[in-house]
Amino acid sequence: MQMLVVGIIALALAGDAMHSFVLGMPDVGTAATVFCGVFVQALPFLALGVVISGLLAVFVTPARLARWLPRRTSTAILAAGVGGAALPGCECGSVPVARRLFGEGAGSDTVGAAALTFMLAAPAINPVVLVATAVAFPGHPQMVAARCAASLLTALIMGAAWARFGRPEWITRRLPDPTHSEGSRWAVFTEAARHDFLSASSYLVIGATAAAALRVLVPSWVYDHLAGQLVLGVITMAVLAVVLSLCSEADAFVAASLSMLPLLPRLVFLVVGPAVDLKLFAMQAGMFGRAFAIRFSPATFVVATLAATGVGLLVLGPQ
């Protein structure tokens, strides 16, 4: 936090010099415009998301979520998927919640499948993310519907797959110590919100920088080629989502800035990112164990890509 404050002050003091530098270089000016547009548009939704995430850390414990689950596996998976829409939060926060849910039902296929379904659904279909997507894509309400449907479908398929094929021995990491009871509610709230904001905003900076670089450095013929090759465009955007590792509350603005590409590849970017990326793989390996992560993450990548492509073709139509 101290480094963030010092950096903001330094940039403010250097504002005039940076302004003159940008005016003298059109490409840098274009990149700066894209960066600021993505960052400024996404920041309010990011702030709202981390506030809600902090409140959830205080009032909605994994133990309570486990008690609310139905006993039947298929019903529990569906309830966990739909319930993710009511509990906004970054994907960074959904992984530890899912791990604690998993621990509540050790050896239970029902609780494990519901926990993983919730882990994929909560950061992808909650109201903050869907509203941010609507703001980022004005005039394209079908993008909101397609993102919600494809992300929920991905979560339900992976939950059902764990119930059918998952093995308890893949979970090699012990359950982390509980944090809900440490300190006052205000301390828990501020710590959760601070952690989520610094983590998510750092990835937002990386994403906005990448969007600006892609706009300036990549020749236009590359985008023309990707626009004409549906499969190549889908694969490229799916891999880009994994590499950039953006927060789900801000990724819509990065996708919207890539207006050179059709809607379908950008939908794949929005569905794959909250489901599997580099930071999520690392978190899953740390929370569940490497044996789990090397099986779950690649399977999620394939399912999310196919679900987004299928839903996109149905909702958005061929482009």
The 8 nearest C-alpha neighbors of each residue, nearest first, counted from 0:
[[1, 3, 2, 4, 197, 193, 5, 194],
 [2, 0, 4, 3, 5, 6, 7, 8],
 [1, 3, 5, 0, 4, 6, 7, 8],
 [2, 4, 0, 6, 1, 5, 7, 8],
 [5, 3, 7, 1, 6, 2, 8, 0],
 [6, 4, 2, 8, 7, 3, 9, 1],
 [5, 7, 9, 3, 4, 8, 2, 10],
 [6, 8, 4, 10, 9, 5, 11, 3],
 [9, 7, 11, 5, 6, 10, 12, 4],
 [10, 8, 6, 12, 11, 7, 5, 13],
 [9, 11, 13, 7, 12, 8, 14, 6],
 [10, 12, 8, 14, 9, 13, 7, 15],
 [13, 11, 9, 10, 14, 8, 15, 7],
 [14, 12, 10, 11, 16, 15, 17, 9],
 [13, 15, 11, 17, 12, 16, 18, 10],
 [16, 14, 18, 17, 13, 19, 12, 11],
 [15, 17, 19, 18, 13, 14, 20, 21],
 [16, 18, 20, 14, 19, 15, 21, 13],
 [19, 17, 15, 21, 16, 20, 14, 22],
 [20, 18, 22, 16, 17, 21, 15, 23],
 [19, 21, 17, 23, 18, 22, 16, 24],
 [22, 20, 28, 18, 24, 23, 19, 27],
 [23, 21, 19, 20, 24, 18, 28, 25],
 [22, 24, 20, 21, 19, 25, 28, 27],
 [23, 25, 21, 27, 22, 26, 28, 20],
 [26, 24, 28, 27, 29, 23, 22, 21],
 [27, 25, 29, 28, 24, 30, 215, 21],
 [26, 28, 30, 29, 24, 25, 21, 31],
 [27, 29, 25, 31, 21, 26, 30, 32],
 [30, 28, 26, 32, 27, 31, 25, 33],
 [29, 31, 211, 27, 33, 32, 28, 34],
 [32, 30, 28, 34, 29, 33, 27, 35],
 [31, 33, 29, 35, 30, 34, 36, 28],
 [32, 34, 36, 30, 211, 31, 35, 37],
 [33, 35, 207, 31, 37, 32, 211, 36],
 [36, 34, 38, 32, 37, 33, 39, 31],
 [35, 37, 33, 34, 39, 38, 32, 40],
 [36, 38, 34, 252, 40, 35, 39, 207],
 [37, 39, 35, 41, 40, 36, 42, 34],
 [40, 38, 42, 36, 41, 35, 37, 43],
 [41, 39, 37, 38, 42, 36, 43, 252],
 [40, 42, 249, 38, 39, 44, 43, 37],
 [41, 43, 45, 39, 44, 40, 38, 46],
 [44, 42, 46, 45, 41, 47, 40, 39],
 [45, 43, 47, 46, 42, 41, 48, 248],
 [44, 46, 42, 48, 43, 47, 248, 41],
 [47, 45, 43, 49, 48, 44, 42, 50],
 [48, 46, 44, 50, 45, 49, 43, 51],
 [47, 49, 45, 51, 46, 50, 88, 44],
 [48, 50, 52, 192, 46, 51, 47, 195],
 [51, 49, 53, 47, 52, 48, 192, 46],
 [52, 50, 54, 48, 53, 49, 55, 47],
 [51, 53, 49, 88, 55, 50, 54, 48],
 [54, 52, 188, 192, 191, 56, 50, 51],
 [55, 53, 51, 57, 56, 52, 188, 58],
 [54, 56, 59, 52, 58, 57, 53, 51],
 [57, 55, 53, 54, 58, 59, 52, 188],
 [58, 56, 54, 55, 184, 188, 59, 187],
 [57, 59, 55, 56, 54, 60, 184, 179],
 [60, 58, 55, 56, 57, 63, 61, 64],
 [59, 61, 62, 63, 58, 64, 56, 179],
 [60, 62, 64, 63, 100, 96, 99, 65],
 [63, 61, 65, 60, 64, 66, 100, 103],
 [64, 62, 66, 65, 61, 60, 67, 59],
 [63, 65, 61, 67, 62, 66, 60, 68],
 [64, 66, 62, 63, 67, 68, 100, 61],
 [67, 65, 63, 64, 68, 62, 69, 61],
 [66, 68, 64, 65, 63, 69, 62, 75],
 [67, 69, 65, 66, 75, 70, 64, 78],
 [70, 68, 75, 71, 74, 67, 72, 78],
 [69, 71, 72, 68, 75, 109, 74, 110],
 [70, 72, 74, 69, 73, 75, 109, 76],
 [73, 71, 109, 75, 74, 76, 70, 108],
 [72, 74, 76, 75, 71, 77, 159, 109],
 [73, 75, 77, 71, 76, 72, 78, 69],
 [76, 74, 69, 78, 72, 73, 77, 68],
 [77, 75, 113, 79, 73, 74, 78, 72],
 [76, 78, 80, 74, 79, 75, 81, 73],
 [79, 77, 75, 81, 80, 76, 82, 74],
 [80, 78, 82, 117, 76, 113, 77, 81],
 [81, 79, 77, 83, 82, 117, 120, 78],
 [80, 82, 78, 83, 79, 84, 77, 120],
 [83, 81, 79, 84, 85, 80, 78, 86],
 [121, 82, 84, 120, 81, 86, 80, 85],
 [85, 83, 125, 124, 82, 86, 81, 121],
 [84, 86, 82, 83, 125, 87, 126, 81],
 [85, 87, 83, 84, 121, 125, 88, 82],
 [88, 86, 125, 121, 85, 122, 127, 51],
 [89, 87, 52, 122, 48, 92, 86, 90],
 [88, 90, 122, 91, 92, 247, 246, 93],
 [89, 91, 93, 122, 92, 273, 88, 94],
 [92, 90, 89, 93, 94, 279, 195, 95],
 [93, 91, 90, 89, 94, 95, 88, 96],
 [92, 94, 90, 118, 96, 91, 95, 97],
 [93, 95, 97, 96, 92, 118, 91, 98],
 [96, 94, 98, 97, 93, 92, 99, 286],
 [97, 95, 93, 99, 98, 94, 61, 100],
 [98, 96, 114, 100, 94, 95, 99, 118],
 [99, 97, 95, 101, 96, 100, 94, 102],
 [100, 98, 102, 101, 96, 97, 61, 95],
 [101, 99, 97, 103, 102, 98, 61, 114],
 [102, 100, 98, 111, 99, 103, 104, 114],
 [101, 103, 99, 105, 104, 100, 98, 174],
 [104, 102, 100, 101, 105, 99, 65, 62],
 [105, 103, 107, 102, 110, 101, 106, 111],
 [106, 104, 102, 107, 103, 101, 111, 167],
 [105, 107, 104, 167, 108, 111, 110, 101],
 [108, 106, 104, 109, 105, 110, 111, 101],
 [107, 109, 111, 162, 110, 112, 106, 72],
 [108, 110, 72, 107, 112, 111, 113, 75],
 [109, 111, 113, 104, 107, 112, 108, 114],
 [112, 110, 101, 114, 108, 113, 109, 107],
 [111, 113, 158, 162, 115, 109, 114, 110],
 [112, 114, 76, 116, 110, 79, 111, 115],
 [115, 113, 97, 111, 117, 116, 112, 100],
 [114, 116, 118, 112, 117, 113, 158, 97],
 [117, 115, 158, 154, 113, 119, 118, 114],
 [116, 118, 79, 120, 114, 115, 80, 119],
 [117, 119, 115, 93, 116, 97, 120, 94],
 [120, 118, 154, 116, 117, 274, 121, 115],
 [119, 121, 117, 83, 123, 80, 154, 118],
 [83, 122, 120, 123, 117, 84, 125, 119],
 [123, 121, 90, 89, 88, 120, 124, 247],
 [124, 122, 120, 121, 273, 125, 150, 247],
 [123, 125, 84, 147, 120, 121, 122, 129],
 [124, 126, 84, 87, 128, 127, 121, 123],
 [127, 125, 129, 128, 130, 84, 124, 87],
 [128, 126, 130, 129, 125, 131, 87, 48],
 [127, 129, 248, 131, 126, 130, 125, 132],
 [128, 130, 132, 126, 131, 127, 143, 133],
 [131, 129, 133, 127, 132, 128, 126, 134],
 [130, 132, 128, 134, 129, 133, 135, 127],
 [133, 131, 129, 135, 251, 130, 134, 136],
 [132, 134, 130, 136, 131, 135, 137, 143],
 [135, 133, 131, 132, 136, 137, 130, 252],
 [134, 136, 132, 252, 133, 255, 251, 131],
 [135, 137, 133, 134, 139, 132, 138, 255],
 [138, 136, 139, 134, 133, 135, 140, 132],
 [137, 139, 140, 136, 133, 141, 134, 142],
 [138, 140, 141, 137, 136, 142, 133, 143],
 [141, 139, 142, 143, 138, 133, 144, 137],
 [140, 142, 144, 139, 143, 145, 314, 315],
 [143, 141, 145, 140, 144, 139, 146, 266],
 [142, 144, 146, 141, 140, 145, 129, 133],
 [143, 145, 141, 147, 142, 146, 148, 140],
 [144, 146, 142, 148, 143, 147, 141, 149],
 [147, 145, 143, 149, 144, 148, 150, 142],
 [146, 148, 144, 124, 150, 145, 149, 151],
 [147, 149, 145, 151, 146, 150, 152, 144],
 [148, 150, 152, 307, 146, 306, 151, 147],
 [151, 149, 153, 147, 152, 270, 148, 146],
 [152, 150, 154, 148, 153, 149, 120, 147],
 [151, 153, 149, 155, 150, 154, 148, 156],
 [154, 152, 150, 156, 303, 151, 155, 302],
 [153, 155, 116, 151, 119, 157, 152, 120],
 [154, 156, 158, 152, 157, 153, 116, 159],
 [157, 155, 159, 153, 158, 154, 160, 152],
 [156, 158, 160, 154, 159, 155, 161, 153],
 [159, 157, 112, 116, 155, 161, 160, 156],
 [158, 160, 162, 156, 157, 161, 155, 163],
 [161, 159, 157, 163, 158, 162, 164, 156],
 [160, 162, 165, 164, 158, 163, 159, 112],
 [161, 163, 159, 108, 112, 160, 165, 164],
 [164, 162, 160, 161, 165, 159, 108, 158],
 [163, 165, 161, 160, 162, 166, 159, 108],
 [166, 164, 161, 162, 163, 167, 160, 108],
 [165, 167, 168, 169, 164, 161, 170, 106],
 [168, 166, 169, 170, 106, 165, 105, 171],
 [169, 167, 170, 166, 171, 290, 291, 165],
 [170, 168, 291, 290, 167, 166, 171, 288],
 [171, 169, 287, 168, 288, 167, 172, 291],
 [170, 172, 288, 169, 287, 168, 173, 290],
 [173, 171, 288, 287, 170, 286, 174, 285],
 [174, 172, 175, 171, 286, 287, 170, 288],
 [173, 175, 102, 172, 176, 99, 98, 286],
 [176, 174, 173, 177, 286, 99, 95, 98],
 [175, 177, 178, 174, 173, 99, 179, 180],
 [176, 178, 179, 175, 180, 181, 174, 99],
 [179, 177, 181, 180, 176, 187, 182, 56],
 [180, 178, 181, 177, 57, 56, 187, 60],
 [179, 181, 178, 182, 177, 183, 187, 184],
 [182, 180, 178, 179, 183, 187, 177, 186],
 [183, 181, 186, 180, 187, 184, 185, 179],
 [182, 184, 186, 185, 187, 181, 180, 188],
 [183, 185, 187, 186, 57, 188, 182, 179],
 [184, 186, 188, 183, 187, 189, 182, 57],
 [187, 185, 183, 189, 184, 188, 182, 190],
 [186, 188, 184, 190, 185, 189, 191, 57],
 [189, 187, 53, 185, 191, 186, 190, 54],
 [190, 188, 192, 186, 191, 187, 193, 185],
 [189, 191, 193, 187, 192, 188, 194, 186],
 [192, 190, 53, 194, 188, 193, 189, 187],
 [191, 193, 53, 49, 189, 195, 194, 190],
 [194, 192, 190, 196, 191, 195, 189, 197],
 [193, 195, 191, 197, 192, 196, 190, 198],
 [194, 196, 198, 192, 193, 197, 199, 49],
 [197, 195, 193, 199, 198, 194, 200, 49],
 [196, 198, 200, 194, 195, 199, 201, 193],
 [197, 199, 195, 201, 196, 200, 194, 202],
 [198, 200, 196, 202, 201, 246, 197, 195],
 [201, 199, 203, 197, 202, 198, 196, 204],
 [200, 202, 204, 203, 198, 199, 197, 205],
 [201, 203, 205, 199, 245, 204, 200, 206],
 [202, 204, 200, 206, 201, 205, 207, 245],
 [205, 203, 207, 201, 202, 206, 208, 200],
 [206, 204, 202, 208, 203, 207, 209, 201],
 [205, 207, 203, 209, 208, 204, 243, 202],
 [206, 208, 34, 210, 204, 209, 205, 37],
 [207, 209, 211, 205, 206, 210, 34, 204],
 [208, 210, 212, 206, 207, 211, 213, 205],
 [211, 209, 207, 213, 208, 212, 206, 253],
 [212, 210, 30, 208, 214, 33, 209, 34],
 [213, 211, 209, 215, 214, 210, 216, 208],
 [212, 214, 210, 217, 211, 216, 215, 209],
 [213, 215, 211, 212, 216, 210, 217, 30],
 [216, 214, 212, 213, 217, 30, 26, 211],
 [217, 215, 212, 213, 214, 218, 211, 26],
 [216, 218, 213, 215, 214, 219, 221, 212],
 [219, 217, 220, 221, 216, 222, 215, 214],
 [218, 220, 221, 222, 223, 217, 259, 214],
 [219, 221, 223, 222, 218, 224, 217, 225],
 [222, 220, 224, 219, 223, 218, 225, 217],
 [223, 221, 225, 224, 219, 220, 226, 259],
 [222, 224, 220, 226, 221, 225, 227, 219],
 [223, 225, 221, 227, 222, 226, 220, 228],
 [226, 224, 232, 222, 228, 227, 223, 221],
 [227, 225, 223, 224, 228, 260, 222, 261],
 [226, 228, 224, 225, 229, 223, 232, 222],
 [229, 227, 225, 231, 226, 230, 232, 224],
 [228, 230, 232, 231, 233, 227, 226, 225],
 [231, 229, 233, 232, 228, 234, 235, 225],
 [230, 232, 234, 228, 233, 229, 235, 225],
 [231, 233, 225, 235, 229, 230, 234, 264],
 [234, 232, 264, 230, 236, 231, 235, 237],
 [235, 233, 237, 231, 232, 236, 238, 230],
 [234, 236, 232, 238, 237, 233, 231, 239],
 [235, 237, 239, 268, 233, 238, 234, 264],
 [238, 236, 234, 240, 268, 239, 235, 267],
 [237, 239, 241, 235, 240, 236, 234, 242],
 [238, 240, 236, 242, 241, 237, 243, 235],
 [241, 239, 272, 237, 268, 238, 243, 242],
 [242, 240, 276, 238, 239, 244, 243, 272],
 [241, 243, 239, 240, 244, 277, 238, 276],
 [242, 244, 240, 245, 241, 239, 206, 205],
 [245, 243, 276, 242, 241, 277, 240, 278],
 [246, 244, 202, 243, 250, 203, 206, 247],
 [245, 247, 248, 199, 249, 250, 89, 202],
 [246, 248, 250, 249, 273, 122, 245, 89],
 [247, 249, 128, 246, 45, 250, 44, 127],
 [250, 248, 41, 247, 251, 246, 252, 45],
 [249, 251, 253, 247, 252, 245, 246, 248],
 [252, 250, 254, 132, 253, 249, 135, 255],
 [253, 251, 255, 135, 254, 37, 250, 249],
 [252, 254, 250, 256, 255, 251, 37, 210],
 [255, 253, 251, 252, 256, 257, 265, 250],
 [256, 254, 252, 257, 253, 135, 258, 251],
 [255, 257, 253, 254, 258, 252, 210, 37],
 [258, 256, 255, 259, 254, 260, 253, 210],
 [257, 259, 260, 256, 255, 261, 254, 262],
 [258, 260, 257, 222, 261, 223, 226, 219],
 [259, 261, 258, 226, 257, 222, 262, 264],
 [262, 260, 263, 226, 264, 318, 265, 259],
 [261, 263, 265, 264, 266, 260, 315, 142],
 [262, 264, 266, 265, 261, 311, 267, 308],
 [265, 263, 233, 267, 266, 232, 262, 236],
 [264, 266, 268, 262, 267, 263, 254, 269],
 [267, 265, 263, 269, 268, 264, 262, 270],
 [266, 268, 264, 270, 307, 265, 269, 271],
 [267, 269, 265, 236, 237, 266, 240, 271],
 [270, 268, 266, 267, 272, 271, 265, 251],
 [271, 269, 267, 150, 268, 272, 146, 307],
 [270, 272, 274, 303, 268, 269, 273, 267],
 [271, 273, 240, 274, 275, 269, 270, 241],
 [274, 272, 247, 271, 123, 275, 90, 270],
 [275, 273, 271, 272, 119, 299, 270, 276],
 [276, 274, 272, 273, 279, 271, 296, 300],
 [275, 277, 241, 244, 279, 278, 272, 280],
 [276, 278, 280, 279, 241, 244, 242, 281],
 [277, 279, 281, 280, 276, 282, 244, 91],
 [280, 278, 282, 276, 281, 277, 283, 275],
 [279, 281, 277, 283, 278, 282, 284, 292],
 [280, 282, 278, 284, 279, 283, 285, 277],
 [283, 281, 279, 285, 284, 280, 286, 278],
 [282, 284, 286, 280, 285, 287, 281, 292],
 [283, 285, 288, 289, 281, 292, 282, 287],
 [284, 286, 282, 283, 288, 287, 281, 172],
 [285, 287, 283, 284, 288, 282, 172, 98],
 [288, 286, 172, 170, 283, 284, 285, 171],
 [289, 287, 284, 171, 172, 291, 290, 170],
 [288, 290, 284, 292, 291, 293, 287, 285],
 [289, 291, 169, 288, 292, 293, 294, 170],
 [292, 290, 169, 289, 294, 288, 293, 295],
 [291, 293, 289, 295, 284, 294, 296, 290],
 [292, 294, 290, 291, 295, 296, 289, 297],
 [295, 293, 292, 291, 296, 297, 298, 290],
 [294, 296, 292, 298, 297, 291, 293, 299],
 [295, 297, 299, 298, 292, 294, 293, 275],
 [298, 296, 300, 299, 295, 294, 301, 293],
 [297, 299, 301, 295, 300, 296, 302, 294],
 [298, 300, 296, 302, 297, 301, 303, 295],
 [299, 301, 297, 303, 298, 302, 304, 275],
 [302, 300, 304, 298, 299, 303, 305, 297],
 [301, 303, 299, 305, 304, 300, 306, 153],
 [304, 302, 306, 300, 153, 271, 305, 301],
 [305, 303, 301, 307, 302, 306, 267, 300],
 [304, 306, 308, 302, 307, 303, 309, 301],
 [307, 305, 303, 309, 149, 308, 304, 302],
 [308, 306, 149, 267, 310, 304, 305, 309],
 [307, 309, 311, 305, 306, 310, 312, 304],
 [310, 308, 306, 312, 311, 307, 305, 313],
 [311, 309, 313, 307, 312, 308, 149, 314],
 [310, 312, 308, 315, 314, 313, 309, 307],
 [311, 313, 316, 309, 310, 315, 317, 314],
 [312, 314, 310, 311, 316, 315, 309, 317],
 [315, 313, 311, 316, 312, 310, 145, 141],
 [316, 314, 311, 312, 313, 141, 317, 263],
 [315, 317, 312, 313, 314, 318, 311, 263],
 [318, 316, 312, 315, 313, 263, 311, 229],
 [317, 316, 261, 263, 262, 315, 229, 226]]
